[in-house]
Amino acid sequence: MSSMYSEFAFVYDALTDDVNYIDTVDYLEKIFDKYMDYKPKLMLELACGTGTVTSILADKGYDMIGADLSEDMLNVAREKCSPSVLLLNQDMTDFELYGTVDVILCLLDSVNYVTDKKKLQKMFNLAHNYLEYGGLFVFDINSAYKLKNIIAENTFIRETEDIYSVWENEQNGEFVKFCLNFFVKDGDEKYERFYEEHKERIYEIDEVLSMLKKAGFEYIKVLGENSFNQPSEKEERVYFIAKREA
């Protein structure tokens, strides 16, 4: 996984410009208000990527730590984030902190990229261990419905001013492989081609809940995207809010 985003890091923001990060952060703050008994101060974002969410939260006054396995992603994040943000080159399934934090985030279906269930269990165990009492572990997944019915066996084409990308997907059992060709404009008429292969695991809600409970979380909420309602049968993104209780 360490080289997965080697070239992708530098075009990631352009290819995800349809993500409304401001709305995402607003939703996160509503989650903090609703499910925490105190205002969080110190937060960790696992798989922070190019640091967009981390930088927005830092600008709002939170003390932020961003962790990502890709040095290239972190190089982009370093240019984006204020000097006060601590960026760590760490695997989200094997991270280490010097102390506890109030909130741990893992967004944009990063959990689906953990294709080994034992590693995901370890990640959940670590999240529980590094949370303050009353703190929250908030993450989302691409739902089983989305991966099976919308993404798998489909091809998506996306074009921006400087990038043309073709995203082809195939399902193999519990896994969906993404084959991504993207062409980056290099001069007036030339394009440079890059190729990436990514893989996500299909996780059912019940098995994620079971793993969270095994990690020690007792208070867990499952929500639809940007909602405080239970996810629908055709929900594409599902949020989990797990609280470490005393």
C-alpha positions as CSV (number, residue, x, y, z in Angstrom):
1,M,0.0,0.0,0.0
2,S,2.9,2.4,0.6
3,S,3.3,3.2,-3.1
4,M,-0.5,3.1,-3.9
5,Y,-0.7,6.9,-4.0
6,S,2.7,7.7,-5.4
7,E,1.5,9.6,-8.5
8,F,-2.1,9.8,-7.4
9,A,-1.4,12.1,-4.5
10,F,-0.7,15.0,-6.8
11,V,-4.0,14.8,-8.7
12,Y,-6.1,13.6,-5.8
13,D,-7.7,16.9,-4.9
14,A,-8.6,17.6,-8.6
15,L,-10.3,14.2,-8.8
16,T,-12.2,14.7,-5.6
17,D,-13.4,18.2,-6.2
18,D,-17.0,17.0,-6.0
19,V,-16.6,16.2,-2.3
20,N,-18.1,19.0,-0.2
21,Y,-15.5,19.1,2.6
22,I,-17.1,22.1,4.3
23,D,-20.4,20.2,4.7
24,T,-18.5,17.1,5.9
25,V,-16.8,19.2,8.7
26,D,-20.1,20.8,9.6
27,Y,-21.7,17.4,10.0
28,L,-18.7,16.2,12.1
29,E,-19.2,19.2,14.5
30,K,-22.9,18.3,14.8
31,I,-21.8,14.8,15.8
32,F,-19.5,16.2,18.4
33,D,-22.2,18.4,19.9
34,K,-24.8,15.6,19.9
35,Y,-22.7,12.6,21.2
36,M,-20.0,14.2,23.4
37,D,-20.3,15.6,26.9
38,Y,-17.5,18.0,26.4
39,K,-16.0,20.1,23.5
40,P,-13.2,18.2,21.8
41,K,-9.8,19.8,21.5
42,L,-7.3,17.3,20.2
43,M,-8.2,15.1,17.2
44,L,-6.5,12.5,15.0
45,E,-7.4,11.9,11.4
46,L,-6.3,8.5,10.2
47,A,-5.7,8.2,6.5
48,C,-5.8,12.0,6.2
49,G,-4.6,12.0,2.6
50,T,-3.8,15.4,1.4
51,G,-5.1,16.9,4.6
52,T,-8.2,18.8,3.5
53,V,-10.4,17.9,6.5
54,T,-7.5,18.1,8.9
55,S,-6.7,21.6,7.7
56,I,-10.3,22.8,7.9
57,L,-10.6,21.5,11.4
58,A,-7.3,23.1,12.4
59,D,-8.5,26.5,11.0
60,K,-11.6,26.1,13.2
61,G,-9.3,26.0,16.3
62,Y,-8.9,22.2,16.9
63,D,-5.5,20.8,17.7
64,M,-5.0,18.3,14.8
65,I,-2.9,15.3,14.1
66,G,-3.0,13.8,10.6
67,A,-1.6,10.3,9.9
68,D,-1.2,8.7,6.5
69,L,0.9,5.8,5.0
70,S,1.8,7.8,1.9
71,E,4.6,10.3,2.2
72,D,3.5,11.8,-1.1
73,M,0.0,12.5,0.4
74,L,1.6,14.0,3.5
75,N,3.8,16.3,1.3
76,V,0.7,17.8,-0.2
77,A,-0.9,18.0,3.2
78,R,2.1,19.8,4.6
79,E,1.7,22.6,2.0
80,K,-2.0,22.8,2.9
81,C,-2.0,22.6,6.7
82,S,-0.9,25.2,9.1
83,P,2.5,24.6,10.9
84,S,0.7,23.7,14.1
85,V,-0.7,20.5,12.5
86,L,1.3,17.4,13.4
87,L,1.6,15.0,10.4
88,L,2.7,11.4,11.0
89,N,3.8,8.9,8.4
90,Q,1.9,6.0,9.9
91,D,-0.3,3.1,8.9
92,M,-3.8,3.5,10.1
93,T,-3.9,-0.1,11.2
94,D,-0.7,0.2,13.2
95,F,-0.5,3.8,14.5
96,E,1.1,5.0,17.7
97,L,0.5,8.2,19.7
98,Y,2.2,9.7,22.7
99,G,-1.1,10.0,24.5
100,T,-4.9,10.0,24.1
101,V,-7.0,12.2,21.9
102,D,-10.6,13.4,22.1
103,V,-11.7,12.3,18.6
104,I,-10.3,9.9,16.0
105,L,-11.6,10.3,12.5
106,C,-11.2,8.0,9.4
107,L,-13.2,9.3,6.4
108,L,-13.9,8.9,2.7
109,D,-14.2,5.0,2.9
110,S,-10.6,4.6,4.0
111,V,-11.8,1.7,6.2
112,N,-12.8,-0.2,3.1
113,Y,-9.2,-0.1,2.0
114,V,-8.3,-2.2,5.0
115,T,-8.9,-5.5,3.3
116,D,-7.5,-7.8,6.0
117,K,-10.1,-8.2,8.8
118,K,-7.4,-8.9,11.4
119,K,-5.8,-5.6,10.6
120,L,-9.1,-3.7,10.8
121,Q,-9.7,-5.3,14.2
122,K,-6.3,-4.1,15.3
123,M,-7.1,-0.6,14.1
124,F,-10.4,-0.6,16.1
125,N,-8.5,-1.8,19.2
126,L,-5.9,1.0,18.8
127,A,-8.7,3.6,18.3
128,H,-10.3,2.5,21.6
129,N,-7.0,2.5,23.4
130,Y,-6.0,6.0,22.3
131,L,-9.3,7.7,23.0
132,E,-10.1,9.7,26.1
133,Y,-13.0,8.5,28.1
134,G,-16.1,10.1,26.5
135,G,-14.2,10.5,23.2
136,L,-15.5,9.5,19.8
137,F,-14.2,7.3,17.0
138,V,-16.0,8.5,13.8
139,F,-15.6,6.8,10.4
140,D,-17.5,6.0,7.3
141,I,-17.6,3.2,4.8
142,N,-18.7,2.7,1.3
143,S,-21.8,0.5,1.9
144,A,-22.1,-3.0,0.6
145,Y,-25.0,-1.8,-1.5
146,K,-22.8,0.9,-3.2
147,L,-19.9,-1.4,-3.8
148,K,-22.0,-4.2,-5.2
149,N,-24.6,-2.3,-7.2
150,I,-23.1,1.0,-8.1
151,I,-19.3,0.6,-8.3
152,A,-18.7,-3.0,-9.2
153,E,-18.6,-4.0,-12.9
154,N,-19.1,-0.3,-13.9
155,T,-16.8,2.2,-15.7
156,F,-16.7,5.9,-14.8
157,I,-15.2,8.7,-16.8
158,R,-14.2,12.0,-15.3
159,E,-12.7,15.0,-17.0
160,T,-11.4,18.3,-15.6
161,E,-9.5,21.0,-17.3
162,D,-6.1,19.3,-16.9
163,I,-7.0,15.6,-16.1
164,Y,-8.9,12.9,-17.9
165,S,-9.6,9.7,-15.9
166,V,-11.2,6.4,-16.6
167,W,-12.2,4.3,-13.6
168,E,-13.0,0.6,-14.3
169,N,-14.1,-1.7,-11.5
170,E,-14.6,-5.4,-11.0
171,Q,-15.9,-7.5,-8.1
172,N,-14.2,-10.7,-6.9
173,G,-16.1,-12.1,-3.9
174,E,-15.8,-9.7,-1.0
175,F,-13.4,-7.4,-2.9
176,V,-13.8,-4.7,-5.5
177,K,-10.8,-3.7,-7.6
178,F,-10.5,-0.2,-9.1
179,C,-8.4,0.1,-12.2
180,L,-7.7,3.8,-12.7
181,N,-6.1,5.3,-15.8
182,F,-5.6,9.1,-15.6
183,F,-4.0,11.4,-18.1
184,V,-2.5,14.6,-16.8
185,K,-2.0,17.6,-19.1
186,D,1.6,18.3,-19.7
187,G,1.9,21.3,-21.9
188,D,-0.6,22.5,-24.5
189,E,-1.2,19.2,-26.3
190,K,0.6,16.5,-24.4
191,Y,-0.8,14.3,-21.6
192,E,1.2,12.1,-19.3
193,R,-0.5,8.7,-18.4
194,F,-0.6,7.2,-14.9
195,Y,-2.1,3.9,-13.8
196,E,-3.3,2.9,-10.4
197,E,-5.0,-0.2,-8.9
198,H,-6.9,0.1,-5.7
199,K,-8.9,-2.5,-3.8
200,E,-11.7,-2.1,-1.3
201,R,-13.3,-4.8,0.9
202,I,-17.1,-5.0,1.2
203,Y,-18.1,-4.8,4.9
204,E,-21.6,-5.4,6.1
205,I,-22.8,-3.2,8.9
206,D,-23.3,-6.1,11.3
207,E,-19.7,-7.3,11.0
208,V,-18.4,-3.8,11.6
209,L,-20.5,-3.5,14.7
210,S,-19.2,-6.8,15.9
211,M,-15.6,-5.7,15.5
212,L,-16.2,-2.4,17.3
213,K,-17.8,-4.3,20.2
214,K,-14.9,-6.7,20.3
215,A,-12.6,-3.7,20.6
216,G,-14.4,-2.5,23.7
217,F,-16.8,0.1,22.3
218,E,-20.3,-0.3,23.9
219,Y,-22.1,2.9,22.7
220,I,-22.3,2.8,18.9
221,K,-24.5,4.7,16.5
222,V,-24.9,3.8,12.8
223,L,-26.1,6.7,10.6
224,G,-26.8,7.5,7.0
225,E,-24.6,10.0,5.2
226,N,-24.8,13.6,6.7
227,S,-27.8,12.4,8.6
228,F,-28.9,11.4,12.1
229,N,-31.2,8.7,10.8
230,Q,-30.5,5.0,10.4
231,P,-29.1,4.2,7.0
232,S,-31.6,3.1,4.3
233,E,-31.3,-0.1,2.4
234,K,-29.8,1.8,-0.5
235,E,-27.5,4.1,1.5
236,E,-24.3,4.6,-0.3
237,R,-22.1,5.9,2.6
238,V,-22.6,4.7,6.2
239,Y,-21.2,6.5,9.3
240,F,-20.3,4.8,12.5
241,I,-20.0,6.8,15.8
242,A,-18.3,4.8,18.5
243,K,-17.9,6.2,22.0
244,R,-15.3,5.1,24.6
245,E,-17.2,5.0,27.9
246,A,-15.7,4.9,31.4
